[in-house]
């Protein structure tokens, strides 16, 4: 029972022929591997403290106010106070 791809050559070890990679497969694999590691390090930077249990996800975001500052608190407190 012979396998296909014998014309492209390869390395034979104990009767099994391992085909050689094409150049674009090697380059694409390295590029995707680098992308994967950059993504893992980026997510670790963003969410590492939560993942390791050093911070809870519901604890404030300190630097992400999104415009919900003191004016929002002032409106809430003035609407709850009785007006006579």
mmCIF file of the N, C-alpha and C atoms, coordinates in Angstrom:
data_MODEL
# 
_entry.id   MODEL 
# 
loop_
_atom_site.group_PDB 
_atom_site.id 
_atom_site.type_symbol 
_atom_site.label_atom_id 
_atom_site.label_alt_id 
_atom_site.label_comp_id 
_atom_site.label_asym_id 
_atom_site.label_entity_id 
_atom_site.label_seq_id 
_atom_site.pdbx_PDB_ins_code 
_atom_site.Cartn_x 
_atom_site.Cartn_y 
_atom_site.Cartn_z 
_atom_site.occupancy 
_atom_site.B_iso_or_equiv 
_atom_site.pdbx_formal_charge 
_atom_site.auth_seq_id 
_atom_site.auth_comp_id 
_atom_site.auth_asym_id 
_atom_site.auth_atom_id 
_atom_site.pdbx_PDB_model_num 
ATOM 1   N N  . UNK A 1 1  ? 0.854   -1.167 0.000  1.00 0.00 ? 1  UNK A N  1 
ATOM 2   C CA . UNK A 1 1  ? 0.000   0.000  0.000  1.00 0.00 ? 1  UNK A CA 1 
ATOM 3   C C  . UNK A 1 1  ? 0.896   1.224  0.000  1.00 0.00 ? 1  UNK A C  1 
ATOM 4   N N  . UNK A 1 2  ? 0.971   1.900  -1.095 1.00 0.00 ? 2  UNK A N  1 
ATOM 5   C CA . UNK A 1 2  ? 1.853   3.040  -1.214 1.00 0.00 ? 2  UNK A CA 1 
ATOM 6   C C  . UNK A 1 2  ? 1.099   4.344  -1.090 1.00 0.00 ? 2  UNK A C  1 
ATOM 7   N N  . UNK A 1 3  ? 1.725   5.321  -0.496 1.00 0.00 ? 3  UNK A N  1 
ATOM 8   C CA . UNK A 1 3  ? 1.118   6.637  -0.358 1.00 0.00 ? 3  UNK A CA 1 
ATOM 9   C C  . UNK A 1 3  ? 1.474   7.507  -1.545 1.00 0.00 ? 3  UNK A C  1 
ATOM 10  N N  . UNK A 1 4  ? 0.664   8.504  -1.799 1.00 0.00 ? 4  UNK A N  1 
ATOM 11  C CA . UNK A 1 4  ? 0.936   9.425  -2.901 1.00 0.00 ? 4  UNK A CA 1 
ATOM 12  C C  . UNK A 1 4  ? 2.006   10.421 -2.525 1.00 0.00 ? 4  UNK A C  1 
ATOM 13  N N  . UNK A 1 5  ? 2.416   11.207 -3.474 1.00 0.00 ? 5  UNK A N  1 
ATOM 14  C CA . UNK A 1 5  ? 3.376   12.270 -3.221 1.00 0.00 ? 5  UNK A CA 1 
ATOM 15  C C  . UNK A 1 5  ? 4.822   11.831 -3.269 1.00 0.00 ? 5  UNK A C  1 
ATOM 16  N N  . UNK A 1 6  ? 5.106   10.671 -3.813 1.00 0.00 ? 6  UNK A N  1 
ATOM 17  C CA . UNK A 1 6  ? 6.482   10.206 -3.884 1.00 0.00 ? 6  UNK A CA 1 
ATOM 18  C C  . UNK A 1 6  ? 7.337   11.012 -4.843 1.00 0.00 ? 6  UNK A C  1 
ATOM 19  N N  . UNK A 1 7  ? 6.707   11.687 -5.789 1.00 0.00 ? 7  UNK A N  1 
ATOM 20  C CA . UNK A 1 7  ? 7.453   12.460 -6.781 1.00 0.00 ? 7  UNK A CA 1 
ATOM 21  C C  . UNK A 1 7  ? 8.066   13.718 -6.177 1.00 0.00 ? 7  UNK A C  1 
ATOM 22  N N  . UNK A 1 8  ? 7.514   14.203 -5.077 1.00 0.00 ? 8  UNK A N  1 
ATOM 23  C CA . UNK A 1 8  ? 8.004   15.441 -4.468 1.00 0.00 ? 8  UNK A CA 1 
ATOM 24  C C  . UNK A 1 8  ? 9.144   15.191 -3.500 1.00 0.00 ? 8  UNK A C  1 
ATOM 25  N N  . UNK A 1 9  ? 9.423   13.976 -3.217 1.00 0.00 ? 9  UNK A N  1 
ATOM 26  C CA . UNK A 1 9  ? 10.526  13.659 -2.317 1.00 0.00 ? 9  UNK A CA 1 
ATOM 27  C C  . UNK A 1 9  ? 10.127  13.821 -0.864 1.00 0.00 ? 9  UNK A C  1 
ATOM 28  N N  . UNK A 1 10 ? 11.031  13.468 -0.020 1.00 0.00 ? 10 UNK A N  1 
ATOM 29  C CA . UNK A 1 10 ? 10.785  13.552 1.409  1.00 0.00 ? 10 UNK A CA 1 
ATOM 30  C C  . UNK A 1 10 ? 11.864  12.798 2.142  1.00 0.00 ? 10 UNK A C  1 
ATOM 31  N N  . UNK A 1 11 ? 11.691  12.698 3.421  1.00 0.00 ? 11 UNK A N  1 
ATOM 32  C CA . UNK A 1 11 ? 12.629  11.987 4.264  1.00 0.00 ? 11 UNK A CA 1 
ATOM 33  C C  . UNK A 1 11 ? 11.980  10.678 4.683  1.00 0.00 ? 11 UNK A C  1 
ATOM 34  N N  . UNK A 1 12 ? 12.664  9.574  4.436  1.00 0.00 ? 12 UNK A N  1 
ATOM 35  C CA . UNK A 1 12 ? 12.126  8.265  4.795  1.00 0.00 ? 12 UNK A CA 1 
ATOM 36  C C  . UNK A 1 12 ? 12.765  7.792  6.088  1.00 0.00 ? 12 UNK A C  1 
ATOM 37  N N  . UNK A 1 13 ? 11.916  7.357  7.020  1.00 0.00 ? 13 UNK A N  1 
ATOM 38  C CA . UNK A 1 13 ? 12.383  6.852  8.299  1.00 0.00 ? 13 UNK A CA 1 
ATOM 39  C C  . UNK A 1 13 ? 11.547  5.626  8.635  1.00 0.00 ? 13 UNK A C  1 
ATOM 40  N N  . UNK A 1 14 ? 12.204  4.495  8.776  1.00 0.00 ? 14 UNK A N  1 
ATOM 41  C CA . UNK A 1 14 ? 11.568  3.221  9.091  1.00 0.00 ? 14 UNK A CA 1 
ATOM 42  C C  . UNK A 1 14 ? 10.370  2.930  8.185  1.00 0.00 ? 14 UNK A C  1 
ATOM 43  N N  . UNK A 1 15 ? 10.540  3.175  6.903  1.00 0.00 ? 15 UNK A N  1 
ATOM 44  C CA . UNK A 1 15 ? 9.503   2.857  5.936  1.00 0.00 ? 15 UNK A CA 1 
ATOM 45  C C  . UNK A 1 15 ? 8.435   3.916  5.759  1.00 0.00 ? 15 UNK A C  1 
ATOM 46  N N  . UNK A 1 16 ? 8.459   4.974  6.523  1.00 0.00 ? 16 UNK A N  1 
ATOM 47  C CA . UNK A 1 16 ? 7.467   6.047  6.400  1.00 0.00 ? 16 UNK A CA 1 
ATOM 48  C C  . UNK A 1 16 ? 8.147   7.271  5.809  1.00 0.00 ? 16 UNK A C  1 
ATOM 49  N N  . UNK A 1 17 ? 7.595   7.794  4.743  1.00 0.00 ? 17 UNK A N  1 
ATOM 50  C CA . UNK A 1 17 ? 8.163   8.967  4.083  1.00 0.00 ? 17 UNK A CA 1 
ATOM 51  C C  . UNK A 1 17 ? 7.442   10.222 4.551  1.00 0.00 ? 17 UNK A C  1 
ATOM 52  N N  . UNK A 1 18 ? 8.194   11.122 5.133  1.00 0.00 ? 18 UNK A N  1 
ATOM 53  C CA . UNK A 1 18 ? 7.657   12.401 5.592  1.00 0.00 ? 18 UNK A CA 1 
ATOM 54  C C  . UNK A 1 18 ? 7.898   13.418 4.489  1.00 0.00 ? 18 UNK A C  1 
ATOM 55  N N  . UNK A 1 19 ? 6.831   13.995 3.918  1.00 0.00 ? 19 UNK A N  1 
ATOM 56  C CA . UNK A 1 19 ? 7.022   14.940 2.815  1.00 0.00 ? 19 UNK A CA 1 
ATOM 57  C C  . UNK A 1 19 ? 7.646   16.249 3.300  1.00 0.00 ? 19 UNK A C  1 
ATOM 58  N N  . UNK A 1 20 ? 8.392   16.898 2.404  1.00 0.00 ? 20 UNK A N  1 
ATOM 59  C CA . UNK A 1 20 ? 8.984   18.198 2.718  1.00 0.00 ? 20 UNK A CA 1 
ATOM 60  C C  . UNK A 1 20 ? 7.917   19.276 2.594  1.00 0.00 ? 20 UNK A C  1 
ATOM 61  N N  . UNK A 1 21 ? 8.000   20.263 3.478  1.00 0.00 ? 21 UNK A N  1 
ATOM 62  C CA . UNK A 1 21 ? 7.072   21.390 3.425  1.00 0.00 ? 21 UNK A CA 1 
ATOM 63  C C  . UNK A 1 21 ? 7.413   22.291 2.252  1.00 0.00 ? 21 UNK A C  1 
ATOM 64  N N  . UNK A 1 22 ? 6.364   22.912 1.706  1.00 0.00 ? 22 UNK A N  1 
ATOM 65  C CA . UNK A 1 22 ? 6.607   23.946 0.708  1.00 0.00 ? 22 UNK A CA 1 
ATOM 66  C C  . UNK A 1 22 ? 6.982   25.215 1.449  1.00 0.00 ? 22 UNK A C  1 
ATOM 67  N N  . UNK A 1 23 ? 7.711   26.090 0.771  1.00 0.00 ? 23 UNK A N  1 
ATOM 68  C CA . UNK A 1 23 ? 8.211   27.308 1.405  1.00 0.00 ? 23 UNK A CA 1 
ATOM 69  C C  . UNK A 1 23 ? 7.071   28.180 1.938  1.00 0.00 ? 23 UNK A C  1 
ATOM 70  N N  . UNK A 1 24 ? 5.994   28.307 1.188  1.00 0.00 ? 24 UNK A N  1 
ATOM 71  C CA . UNK A 1 24 ? 4.908   29.183 1.634  1.00 0.00 ? 24 UNK A CA 1 
ATOM 72  C C  . UNK A 1 24 ? 4.202   28.613 2.865  1.00 0.00 ? 24 UNK A C  1 
ATOM 73  N N  . UNK A 1 25 ? 4.191   27.288 3.018  1.00 0.00 ? 25 UNK A N  1 
ATOM 74  C CA . UNK A 1 25 ? 3.618   26.697 4.232  1.00 0.00 ? 25 UNK A CA 1 
ATOM 75  C C  . UNK A 1 25 ? 4.444   27.086 5.457  1.00 0.00 ? 25 UNK A C  1 
ATOM 76  N N  . UNK A 1 26 ? 5.745   27.042 5.327  1.00 0.00 ? 26 UNK A N  1 
ATOM 77  C CA . UNK A 1 26 ? 6.634   27.401 6.435  1.00 0.00 ? 26 UNK A CA 1 
ATOM 78  C C  . UNK A 1 26 ? 6.477   28.875 6.806  1.00 0.00 ? 26 UNK A C  1 
ATOM 79  N N  . UNK A 1 27 ? 6.461   29.758 5.803  1.00 0.00 ? 27 UNK A N  1 
ATOM 80  C CA . UNK A 1 27 ? 6.334   31.196 6.059  1.00 0.00 ? 27 UNK A CA 1 
ATOM 81  C C  . UNK A 1 27 ? 4.968   31.518 6.659  1.00 0.00 ? 27 UNK A C  1 
ATOM 82  N N  . UNK A 1 28 ? 3.914   30.935 6.101  1.00 0.00 ? 28 UNK A N  1 
ATOM 83  C CA . UNK A 1 28 ? 2.566   31.176 6.627  1.00 0.00 ? 28 UNK A CA 1 
ATOM 84  C C  . UNK A 1 28 ? 2.448   30.664 8.067  1.00 0.00 ? 28 UNK A C  1 
ATOM 85  N N  . UNK A 1 29 ? 3.023   29.510 8.341  1.00 0.00 ? 29 UNK A N  1 
ATOM 86  C CA . UNK A 1 29 ? 2.975   28.964 9.696  1.00 0.00 ? 29 UNK A CA 1 
ATOM 87  C C  . UNK A 1 29 ? 3.687   29.850 10.701 1.00 0.00 ? 29 UNK A C  1 
ATOM 88  N N  . UNK A 1 30 ? 4.842   30.372 10.335 1.00 0.00 ? 30 UNK A N  1 
ATOM 89  C CA . UNK A 1 30 ? 5.575   31.261 11.239 1.00 0.00 ? 30 UNK A CA 1 
ATOM 90  C C  . UNK A 1 30 ? 4.824   32.568 11.451 1.00 0.00 ? 30 UNK A C  1 
ATOM 91  N N  . UNK A 1 31 ? 4.220   33.089 10.378 1.00 0.00 ? 31 UNK A N  1 
ATOM 92  C CA . UNK A 1 31 ? 3.452   34.328 10.492 1.00 0.00 ? 31 UNK A CA 1 
ATOM 93  C C  . UNK A 1 31 ? 2.234   34.164 11.393 1.00 0.00 ? 31 UNK A C  1 
ATOM 94  N N  . UNK A 1 32 ? 1.512   33.058 11.230 1.00 0.00 ? 32 UNK A N  1 
ATOM 95  C CA . UNK A 1 32 ? 0.356   32.806 12.079 1.00 0.00 ? 32 UNK A CA 1 
ATOM 96  C C  . UNK A 1 32 ? 0.759   32.538 13.526 1.00 0.00 ? 32 UNK A C  1 
ATOM 97  N N  . UNK A 1 33 ? 1.888   31.896 13.708 1.00 0.00 ? 33 UNK A N  1 
ATOM 98  C CA . UNK A 1 33 ? 2.389   31.649 15.068 1.00 0.00 ? 33 UNK A CA 1 
ATOM 99  C C  . UNK A 1 33 ? 2.738   32.979 15.748 1.00 0.00 ? 33 UNK A C  1 
ATOM 100 N N  . UNK A 1 34 ? 3.395   33.879 15.026 1.00 0.00 ? 34 UNK A N  1 
ATOM 101 C CA . UNK A 1 34 ? 3.737   35.183 15.587 1.00 0.00 ? 34 UNK A CA 1 
ATOM 102 C C  . UNK A 1 34 ? 2.477   35.972 15.922 1.00 0.00 ? 34 UNK A C  1 
ATOM 103 N N  . UNK A 1 35 ? 1.476   35.929 15.046 1.00 0.00 ? 35 UNK A N  1 
ATOM 104 C CA . UNK A 1 35 ? 0.216   36.616 15.309 1.00 0.00 ? 35 UNK A CA 1 
ATOM 105 C C  . UNK A 1 35 ? -0.452  36.069 16.564 1.00 0.00 ? 35 UNK A C  1 
ATOM 106 N N  . UNK A 1 36 ? -0.439  34.750 16.720 1.00 0.00 ? 36 UNK A N  1 
ATOM 107 C CA . UNK A 1 36 ? -1.023  34.128 17.897 1.00 0.00 ? 36 UNK A CA 1 
ATOM 108 C C  . UNK A 1 36 ? -0.343  34.626 19.172 1.00 0.00 ? 36 UNK A C  1 
ATOM 109 N N  . UNK A 1 37 ? 0.993   34.652 19.197 1.00 0.00 ? 37 UNK A N  1 
ATOM 110 C CA . UNK A 1 37 ? 1.702   35.071 20.404 1.00 0.00 ? 37 UNK A CA 1 
ATOM 111 C C  . UNK A 1 37 ? 1.512   36.553 20.686 1.00 0.00 ? 37 UNK A C  1 
ATOM 112 N N  . UNK A 1 38 ? 1.487   37.402 19.645 1.00 0.00 ? 38 UNK A N  1 
ATOM 113 C CA . UNK A 1 38 ? 1.214   38.822 19.867 1.00 0.00 ? 38 UNK A CA 1 
ATOM 114 C C  . UNK A 1 38 ? -0.169  38.999 20.481 1.00 0.00 ? 38 UNK A C  1 
ATOM 115 N N  . UNK A 1 39 ? -1.157  38.233 19.993 1.00 0.00 ? 39 UNK A N  1 
ATOM 116 C CA . UNK A 1 39 ? -2.516  38.319 20.529 1.00 0.00 ? 39 UNK A CA 1 
ATOM 117 C C  . UNK A 1 39 ? -2.557  37.836 21.981 1.00 0.00 ? 39 UNK A C  1 
ATOM 118 N N  . UNK A 1 40 ? -1.879  36.762 22.297 1.00 0.00 ? 40 UNK A N  1 
ATOM 119 C CA . UNK A 1 40 ? -1.856  36.256 23.676 1.00 0.00 ? 40 UNK A CA 1 
ATOM 120 C C  . UNK A 1 40 ? -1.225  37.270 24.616 1.00 0.00 ? 40 UNK A C  1 
ATOM 121 N N  . UNK A 1 41 ? -0.110  37.874 24.216 1.00 0.00 ? 41 UNK A N  1 
ATOM 122 C CA . UNK A 1 41 ? 0.541   38.868 25.071 1.00 0.00 ? 41 UNK A CA 1 
ATOM 123 C C  . UNK A 1 41 ? -0.312  40.124 25.208 1.00 0.00 ? 41 UNK A C  1 
ATOM 124 N N  . UNK A 1 42 ? -0.999  40.525 24.149 1.00 0.00 ? 42 UNK A N  1 
ATOM 125 C CA . UNK A 1 42 ? -1.879  41.693 24.217 1.00 0.00 ? 42 UNK A CA 1 
ATOM 126 C C  . UNK A 1 42 ? -3.022  41.434 25.195 1.00 0.00 ? 42 UNK A C  1 
ATOM 127 N N  . UNK A 1 43 ? -3.648  40.260 25.105 1.00 0.00 ? 43 UNK A N  1 
ATOM 128 C CA . UNK A 1 43 ? -4.754  39.946 26.007 1.00 0.00 ? 43 UNK A CA 1 
ATOM 129 C C  . UNK A 1 43 ? -4.257  39.784 27.437 1.00 0.00 ? 43 UNK A C  1 
ATOM 130 N N  . UNK A 1 44 ? -3.055  39.255 27.623 1.00 0.00 ? 44 UNK A N  1 
ATOM 131 C CA . UNK A 1 44 ? -2.495  39.135 28.970 1.00 0.00 ? 44 UNK A CA 1 
ATOM 132 C C  . UNK A 1 44 ? -2.272  40.520 29.569 1.00 0.00 ? 44 UNK A C  1 
ATOM 133 N N  . UNK A 1 45 ? -1.842  41.464 28.752 1.00 0.00 ? 45 UNK A N  1 
ATOM 134 C CA . UNK A 1 45 ? -1.646  42.833 29.223 1.00 0.00 ? 45 UNK A CA 1 
ATOM 135 C C  . UNK A 1 45 ? -2.980  43.447 29.630 1.00 0.00 ? 45 UNK A C  1 
ATOM 136 N N  . UNK A 1 46 ? -4.028  43.187 28.846 1.00 0.00 ? 46 UNK A N  1 
ATOM 137 C CA . UNK A 1 46 ? -5.335  43.762 29.117 1.00 0.00 ? 46 UNK A CA 1 
ATOM 138 C C  . UNK A 1 46 ? -6.055  43.061 30.275 1.00 0.00 ? 46 UNK A C  1 
ATOM 139 N N  . UNK A 1 47 ? -6.023  41.736 30.327 1.00 0.00 ? 47 UNK A N  1 
ATOM 140 C CA . UNK A 1 47 ? -6.836  40.974 31.263 1.00 0.00 ? 47 UNK A CA 1 
ATOM 141 C C  . UNK A 1 47 ? -6.042  40.080 32.206 1.00 0.00 ? 47 UNK A C  1 
ATOM 142 N N  . UNK A 1 48 ? -4.733  40.237 32.263 1.00 0.00 ? 48 UNK A N  1 
ATOM 143 C CA . UNK A 1 48 ? -3.905  39.346 33.061 1.00 0.00 ? 48 UNK A CA 1 
ATOM 144 C C  . UNK A 1 48 ? -4.225  39.372 34.537 1.00 0.00 ? 48 UNK A C  1 
ATOM 145 N N  . UNK A 1 49 ? -4.480  40.563 35.097 1.00 0.00 ? 49 UNK A N  1 
ATOM 146 C CA . UNK A 1 49 ? -4.776  40.669 36.524 1.00 0.00 ? 49 UNK A CA 1 
ATOM 147 C C  . UNK A 1 49 ? -6.080  39.960 36.873 1.00 0.00 ? 49 UNK A C  1 
ATOM 148 N N  . UNK A 1 50 ? -7.054  40.047 35.984 1.00 0.00 ? 50 UNK A N  1 
ATOM 149 C CA . UNK A 1 50 ? -8.331  39.362 36.219 1.00 0.00 ? 50 UNK A CA 1 
ATOM 150 C C  . UNK A 1 50 ? -8.133  37.855 36.129 1.00 0.00 ? 50 UNK A C  1 
ATOM 151 N N  . UNK A 1 51 ? -7.392  37.421 35.136 1.00 0.00 ? 51 UNK A N  1 
ATOM 152 C CA . UNK A 1 51 ? -7.150  35.999 34.939 1.00 0.00 ? 51 UNK A CA 1 
ATOM 153 C C  . UNK A 1 51 ? -6.426  35.380 36.132 1.00 0.00 ? 51 UNK A C  1 
ATOM 154 N N  . UNK A 1 52 ? -5.492  36.113 36.700 1.00 0.00 ? 52 UNK A N  1 
ATOM 155 C CA . UNK A 1 52 ? -4.716  35.616 37.830 1.00 0.00 ? 52 UNK A CA 1 
ATOM 156 C C  . UNK A 1 52 ? -5.398  35.867 39.180 1.00 0.00 ? 52 UNK A C  1 
ATOM 157 N N  . UNK A 1 53 ? -6.558  36.496 39.170 1.00 0.00 ? 53 UNK A N  1 
ATOM 158 C CA . UNK A 1 53 ? -7.306  36.728 40.402 1.00 0.00 ? 53 UNK A CA 1 
ATOM 159 C C  . UNK A 1 53 ? -6.821  37.921 41.208 1.00 0.00 ? 53 UNK A C  1 
ATOM 160 N N  . UNK A 1 54 ? -6.029  38.790 40.626 1.00 0.00 ? 54 UNK A N  1 
ATOM 161 C CA . UNK A 1 54 ? -5.535  39.971 41.337 1.00 0.00 ? 54 UNK A CA 1 
ATOM 162 C C  . UNK A 1 54 ? -6.555  41.105 41.341 1.00 0.00 ? 54 UNK A C  1 
ATOM 163 N N  . UNK A 1 55 ? -7.509  41.055 40.423 1.00 0.00 ? 55 UNK A N  1 
ATOM 164 C CA . UNK A 1 55 ? -8.525  42.099 40.301 1.00 0.00 ? 55 UNK A CA 1 
ATOM 165 C C  . UNK A 1 55 ? -9.806  41.450 39.807 1.00 0.00 ? 55 UNK A C  1 
ATOM 166 N N  . UNK A 1 56 ? -10.935 41.972 40.264 1.00 0.00 ? 56 UNK A N  1 
ATOM 167 C CA . UNK A 1 56 ? -12.221 41.469 39.790 1.00 0.00 ? 56 UNK A CA 1 
ATOM 168 C C  . UNK A 1 56 ? -12.637 42.238 38.541 1.00 0.00 ? 56 UNK A C  1 
ATOM 169 N N  . UNK A 1 57 ? -13.311 41.584 37.601 1.00 0.00 ? 57 UNK A N  1 
ATOM 170 C CA . UNK A 1 57 ? -13.715 42.286 36.381 1.00 0.00 ? 57 UNK A CA 1 
ATOM 171 C C  . UNK A 1 57 ? -14.705 43.417 36.650 1.00 0.00 ? 57 UNK A C  1 
ATOM 172 N N  . UNK A 1 58 ? -15.456 43.349 37.749 1.00 0.00 ? 58 UNK A N  1 
ATOM 173 C CA . UNK A 1 58 ? -16.438 44.386 38.031 1.00 0.00 ? 58 UNK A CA 1 
ATOM 174 C C  . UNK A 1 58 ? -15.842 45.551 38.813 1.00 0.00 ? 58 UNK A C  1 
ATOM 175 N N  . UNK A 1 59 ? -14.564 45.450 39.234 1.00 0.00 ? 59 UNK A N  1 
ATOM 176 C CA . UNK A 1 59 ? -13.910 46.594 39.857 1.00 0.00 ? 59 UNK A CA 1 
ATOM 177 C C  . UNK A 1 59 ? -13.750 47.660 38.790 1.00 0.00 ? 59 UNK A C  1 
ATOM 178 N N  . UNK A 1 60 ? -13.834 48.921 39.186 1.00 0.00 ? 60 UNK A N  1 
ATOM 179 C CA . UNK A 1 60 ? -13.802 50.039 38.249 1.00 0.00 ? 60 UNK A CA 1 
ATOM 180 C C  . UNK A 1 60 ? -12.658 49.989 37.261 1.00 0.00 ? 60 UNK A C  1 
ATOM 181 N N  . UNK A 1 61 ? -12.836 50.724 36.197 1.00 0.00 ? 61 UNK A N  1 
ATOM 182 C CA . UNK A 1 61 ? -11.823 50.773 35.148 1.00 0.00 ? 61 UNK A CA 1 
ATOM 183 C C  . UNK A 1 61 ? -10.928 51.997 35.285 1.00 0.00 ? 61 UNK A C  1 
ATOM 184 N N  . UNK A 1 62 ? -10.993 52.686 36.367 1.00 0.00 ? 62 UNK A N  1 
ATOM 185 C CA . UNK A 1 62 ? -10.170 53.840 36.724 1.00 0.00 ? 62 UNK A CA 1 
ATOM 186 C C  . UNK A 1 62 ? -9.997  54.873 35.617 1.00 0.00 ? 62 UNK A C  1 
ATOM 187 N N  . UNK A 1 63 ? -9.474  54.509 34.470 1.00 0.00 ? 63 UNK A N  1 
ATOM 188 C CA . UNK A 1 63 ? -9.163  55.500 33.440 1.00 0.00 ? 63 UNK A CA 1 
ATOM 189 C C  . UNK A 1 63 ? -10.196 55.529 32.320 1.00 0.00 ? 63 UNK A C  1 
ATOM 190 N N  . UNK A 1 64 ? -11.294 54.797 32.437 1.00 0.00 ? 64 UNK A N  1 
ATOM 191 C CA . UNK A 1 64 ? -12.314 54.772 31.386 1.00 0.00 ? 64 UNK A CA 1 
ATOM 192 C C  . UNK A 1 64 ? -13.603 55.400 31.922 1.00 0.00 ? 64 UNK A C  1 
ATOM 193 N N  . UNK A 1 65 ? -13.646 56.712 32.031 1.00 0.00 ? 65 UNK A N  1 
ATOM 194 C CA . UNK A 1 65 ? -14.799 57.388 32.607 1.00 0.00 ? 65 UNK A CA 1 
ATOM 195 C C  . UNK A 1 65 ? -15.981 57.418 31.643 1.00 0.00 ? 65 UNK A C  1 
ATOM 196 N N  . UNK A 1 66 ? -15.755 57.538 30.359 1.00 0.00 ? 66 UNK A N  1 
ATOM 197 C CA . UNK A 1 66 ? -16.789 57.587 29.321 1.00 0.00 ? 66 UNK A CA 1 
ATOM 198 C C  . UNK A 1 66 ? -17.824 58.667 29.588 1.00 0.00 ? 66 UNK A C  1 
ATOM 199 N N  . UNK A 1 67 ? -17.418 59.778 30.209 1.00 0.00 ? 67 UNK A N  1 
ATOM 200 C CA . UNK A 1 67 ? -18.327 60.890 30.400 1.00 0.00 ? 67 UNK A CA 1 
ATOM 201 C C  . UNK A 1 67 ? -19.310 60.725 31.543 1.00 0.00 ? 67 UNK A C  1 
ATOM 202 N N  . UNK A 1 68 ? -19.194 59.697 32.338 1.00 0.00 ? 68 UNK A N  1 
ATOM 203 C CA . UNK A 1 68 ? -20.088 59.503 33.466 1.00 0.00 ? 68 UNK A CA 1 
ATOM 204 C C  . UNK A 1 68 ? -19.404 59.999 34.728 1.00 0.00 ? 68 UNK A C  1 
ATOM 205 N N  . UNK A 1 69 ? -19.173 61.287 34.768 1.00 0.00 ? 69 UNK A N  1 
ATOM 206 C CA . UNK A 1 69 ? -18.431 61.862 35.882 1.00 0.00 ? 69 UNK A CA 1 
ATOM 207 C C  . UNK A 1 69 ? -19.347 62.453 36.933 1.00 0.00 ? 69 UNK A C  1 
ATOM 208 N N  . UNK A 1 70 ? -18.942 63.579 37.487 1.00 0.00 ? 70 UNK A N  1 
ATOM 209 C CA . UNK A 1 70 ? -19.648 64.202 38.590 1.00 0.00 ? 70 UNK A CA 1 
ATOM 210 C C  . UNK A 1 70 ? -20.988 64.780 38.167 1.00 0.00 ? 70 UNK A C  1 
ATOM 211 N N  . UNK A 1 71 ? -21.138 65.189 36.930 1.00 0.00 ? 71 UNK A N  1 
ATOM 212 C CA . UNK A 1 71 ? -22.405 65.746 36.468 1.00 0.00 ? 71 UNK A CA 1 
ATOM 213 C C  . UNK A 1 71 ? -23.517 64.709 36.568 1.00 0.00 ? 71 UNK A C  1 
ATOM 214 N N  . UNK A 1 72 ? -23.220 63.470 36.260 1.00 0.00 ? 72 UNK A N  1 
ATOM 215 C CA . UNK A 1 72 ? -24.207 62.399 36.350 1.00 0.00 ? 72 UNK A CA 1 
ATOM 216 C C  . UNK A 1 72 ? -24.617 62.176 37.808 1.00 0.00 ? 72 UNK A C  1 
ATOM 217 N N  . UNK A 1 73 ? -23.660 62.217 38.713 1.00 0.00 ? 73 UNK A N  1 
ATOM 218 C CA . UNK A 1 73 ? -23.962 62.047 40.131 1.00 0.00 ? 73 UNK A CA 1 
ATOM 219 C C  . UNK A 1 73 ? -24.788 63.212 40.652 1.00 0.00 ? 73 UNK A C  1 
ATOM 220 N N  . UNK A 1 74 ? -24.507 64.425 40.189 1.00 0.00 ? 74 UNK A N  1 
ATOM 221 C CA . UNK A 1 74 ? -25.224 65.612 40.627 1.00 0.00 ? 74 UNK A CA 1 
ATOM 222 C C  . UNK A 1 74 ? -26.687 65.538 40.199 1.00 0.00 ? 74 UNK A C  1 
ATOM 223 N N  . UNK A 1 75 ? -26.950 65.095 38.976 1.00 0.00 ? 75 UNK A N  1 
ATOM 224 C CA . UNK A 1 75 ? -28.320 64.964 38.486 1.00 0.00 ? 75 UNK A CA 1 
ATOM 225 C C  . UNK A 1 75 ? -29.096 63.938 39.310 1.00 0.00 ? 75 UNK A C  1 
ATOM 226 N N  . UNK A 1 76 ? -28.466 62.842 39.650 1.00 0.00 ? 76 UNK A N  1 
ATOM 227 C CA . UNK A 1 76 ? -29.124 61.792 40.429 1.00 0.00 ? 76 UNK A CA 1 
ATOM 228 C C  . UNK A 1 76 ? -29.452 62.269 41.832 1.00 0.00 ? 76 UNK A C  1 
ATOM 229 N N  . UNK A 1 77 ? -28.542 63.019 42.453 1.00 0.00 ? 77 UNK A N  1 
ATOM 230 C CA . UNK A 1 77 ? -28.781 63.469 43.812 1.00 0.00 ? 77 UNK A CA 1 
ATOM 231 C C  . UNK A 1 77 ? -29.808 64.597 43.861 1.00 0.00 ? 77 UNK A C  1 
ATOM 232 N N  . UNK A 1 78 ? -29.849 65.455 42.836 1.00 0.00 ? 78 UNK A N  1 
ATOM 233 C CA . UNK A 1 78 ? -30.835 66.547 42.836 1.00 0.00 ? 78 UNK A CA 1 
ATOM 234 C C  . UNK A 1 78 ? -32.228 66.034 42.536 1.00 0.00 ? 78 UNK A C  1 
ATOM 235 N N  . UNK A 1 79 ? -32.364 64.975 41.747 1.00 0.00 ? 79 UNK A N  1 
ATOM 236 C CA . UNK A 1 79 ? -33.690 64.452 41.442 1.00 0.00 ? 79 UNK A CA 1 
ATOM 237 C C  . UNK A 1 79 ? -34.248 63.660 42.616 1.00 0.00 ? 79 UNK A C  1 
ATOM 238 N N  . UNK A 1 80 ? -33.424 63.130 43.483 1.00 0.00 ? 80 UNK A N  1 
ATOM 239 C CA . UNK A 1 80 ? -33.913 62.354 44.627 1.00 0.00 ? 80 UNK A CA 1 
ATOM 240 C C  . UNK A 1 80 ? -34.200 63.231 45.831 1.00 0.00 ? 80 UNK A C  1 
ATOM 241 N N  . UNK A 1 81 ? -33.723 64.471 45.841 1.00 0.00 ? 81 UNK A N  1 
ATOM 242 C CA . UNK A 1 81 ? -33.970 65.352 46.996 1.00 0.00 ? 81 UNK A CA 1 
ATOM 243 C C  . UNK A 1 81 ? -35.373 65.950 46.876 1.00 0.00 ? 81 UNK A C  1 
ATOM 244 N N  . UNK A 1 82 ? -36.080 66.061 47.991 1.00 0.00 ? 82 UNK A N  1 
ATOM 245 C CA . UNK A 1 82 ? -37.431 66.624 47.940 1.00 0.00 ? 82 UNK A CA 1 
ATOM 246 C C  . UNK A 1 82 ? -37.390 68.116 47.654 1.00 0.00 ? 82 UNK A C  1 
ATOM 247 N N  . UNK A 1 83 ? -38.287 68.579 46.802 1.00 0.00 ? 83 UNK A N  1 
ATOM 248 C CA . UNK A 1 83 ? -38.352 70.010 46.491 1.00 0.00 ? 83 UNK A CA 1 
ATOM 249 C C  . UNK A 1 83 ? -39.614 70.580 47.098 1.00 0.00 ? 83 UNK A C  1 
ATOM 250 N N  . UNK A 1 84 ? -39.489 71.656 47.846 1.00 0.00 ? 84 UNK A N  1 
ATOM 251 C CA . UNK A 1 84 ? -40.663 72.264 48.520 1.00 0.00 ? 84 UNK A CA 1 
ATOM 252 C C  . UNK A 1 84 ? -40.948 73.581 47.953 1.00 0.00 ? 84 UNK A C  1 
# 
